[in-house]
Amino acid sequence: MKQISQINTPINREIVERKIEELEVPEIGNASIREIVQLVSSIEAVTGDRYVRMEMGVPGLPAAKVGVDAEIEALHNNVAAAYPRIDGIQPLKDETSRFVKLFMNIDVKPEGCIPTVGSMEGSYAAFLVCGGCRKERDTALFIDPGFPVQKQQLLVMGQKYETFDVFDYRGEKLRAKLDSYLSKGNINCIIYSNPNNPSWICFNDEELKIIGDLANQYDVVIIEDLAYFGMDFRQDLSQPGVPPYQATVARYTGNYILMISSSKVFSYAGQRIGMIVISDALYHRHFPYLEERLKVHGFGNAIVHRVLYSLTSGTSHSSQYALAAMFKAACDGTFNFIEQVKEYGEKAKIMKKLFVDNGFIIVYDTDLGQPVGDGFYFTIAYPGMTGPELLHKLLYYGISAISLGNTGSTKEGLRACVSHVKRDQFGDLETRLKQFNSDFAEI
Ligand SMILES: Cc1ncc(COP(=O)(O)O)c(C=O)c1O
């Protein structure tokens, strides 16, 4: 391995170091997503060099037209002048219930289908109410790696959480691991994303059944984050009412909240709308401690009439019409939303190969023996380097990502997001990775 000082790196190292210093973060390898965004933008501005930017998880495709058209029409119909229903406009509630039936094969009444200002508000509301149901149940459990902002939400609320990295606990091993937390009696909910941000692993039915069985046994709520709904491209999940369906814990327990974001599947992140789908059983559950504290009857009412009312008093009226139209078109079979986002998987396939051909390894590489799918994110490591060290060095090569340490992973490596990398950058990526590998490979 060469000393970095002897190498002529693609990006001027003095400038990179100066910008890192200006950022005033203790260790750049552990910086947050937003800090890396700021850093890379400032290096690009000074050097004029274009980075292969893989740090941000934002959609890179145009917003779904059917949504945009419906939203414009709704605005012309003067919906902006009226407060929306807090629990959602009826067409959206009905279409969501239909959507989960046709794409997940589960039955949920429209009543439990509630719009939120992005899934971010959905998880905030869910954590708040799950954490207030029983006094002794004061802790959320993350099946990590995961989306860091959800832990920040608990921090802001002053609620506790525990977490473990699922890497070594796939399949049947998950049962004993979850049991070791649940048997202590302090866990009120379990949260995970599927497909998973950052690793793109997908729990299979065996694992979802384990999670569902334990939710029944210990009476905990499962918050299933479907921000990347249908995007396990290894199967065709795009046909309404036709199996296979999006995998879900809802098949194994009635104790669930699903979160369906419009941000990635419909490229609708800017309008900040998602749905929480509360099972019929949970919606009507009564928890004496919650009722005493929030002066309200029932779990669903606590979410709608206490938490969402207090936070945002509903979700923007016009975006509700947009989402209703997108769900309707998907259900009618006139809009194949999964086809639209397959581009992410195709780019991931090419990019993963470029990394692997140049000495990198995929960290989370399998789902119980099956290679992990190609999608919005993948995880990479370089032998002999810690995640933070790798991130720091890649910045000299015009490549940016975030450290896996930020996501609750115990593995050394980085999360790479494909959405903002343009196909015309693959050549740059290849050249830079080749140089990186020749500069750092152990001989
Ligand atoms: C796993 C996961 N959950 C939730 C969100 C937030 O979704 P929204 O934009 O609907 O708030 C994201 C966004 O990146 C995500 O990756």
Ligand as a Chemical Component Dictionary entry (heavy atoms), coordinates in Angstrom:
data_LIG
# 
_chem_comp.id                   LIG 
_chem_comp.type                 NON-POLYMER 
_chem_comp.pdbx_formal_charge   0 
_chem_comp.three_letter_code    LIG 
# 
loop_
_chem_comp_atom.comp_id 
_chem_comp_atom.atom_id 
_chem_comp_atom.alt_atom_id 
_chem_comp_atom.type_symbol 
_chem_comp_atom.charge 
_chem_comp_atom.model_Cartn_x 
_chem_comp_atom.model_Cartn_y 
_chem_comp_atom.model_Cartn_z 
_chem_comp_atom.pdbx_ordinal 
LIG C1 C1 C 0 -36.323 3.498  5.424 1  
LIG C2 C2 C 0 -36.904 4.857  5.267 2  
LIG N1 N1 N 0 -37.959 5.223  5.988 3  
LIG C3 C3 C 0 -38.523 6.429  5.866 4  
LIG C4 C4 C 0 -38.024 7.368  4.997 5  
LIG C5 C5 C 0 -38.662 8.714  4.934 6  
LIG O1 O1 O 0 -39.694 8.752  4.023 7  
LIG P1 P1 P 0 -40.522 10.076 3.724 8  
LIG O2 O2 O 0 -39.812 10.821 2.657 9  
LIG O3 O3 O 0 -41.868 9.552  3.287 10 
LIG O4 O4 O 0 -40.637 10.858 4.998 11 
LIG C6 C6 C 0 -36.917 7.050  4.216 12 
LIG C7 C7 C 0 -36.334 8.041  3.311 13 
LIG O5 O5 O 0 -35.218 7.958  2.879 14 
LIG C8 C8 C 0 -36.335 5.763  4.357 15 
LIG O6 O6 O 0 -35.253 5.405  3.661 16 
# 
loop_
_chem_comp_bond.comp_id 
_chem_comp_bond.atom_id_1 
_chem_comp_bond.atom_id_2 
_chem_comp_bond.value_order 
_chem_comp_bond.pdbx_ordinal 
LIG C1 C2 SING 1  
LIG C2 N1 SING 2  
LIG C2 C8 DOUB 3  
LIG N1 C3 DOUB 4  
LIG C3 C4 SING 5  
LIG C4 C5 SING 6  
LIG C4 C6 DOUB 7  
LIG C5 O1 SING 8  
LIG O1 P1 SING 9  
LIG P1 O2 DOUB 10 
LIG P1 O3 SING 11 
LIG P1 O4 SING 12 
LIG C6 C7 SING 13 
LIG C6 C8 SING 14 
LIG C7 O5 DOUB 15 
LIG C8 O6 SING 16 
# 
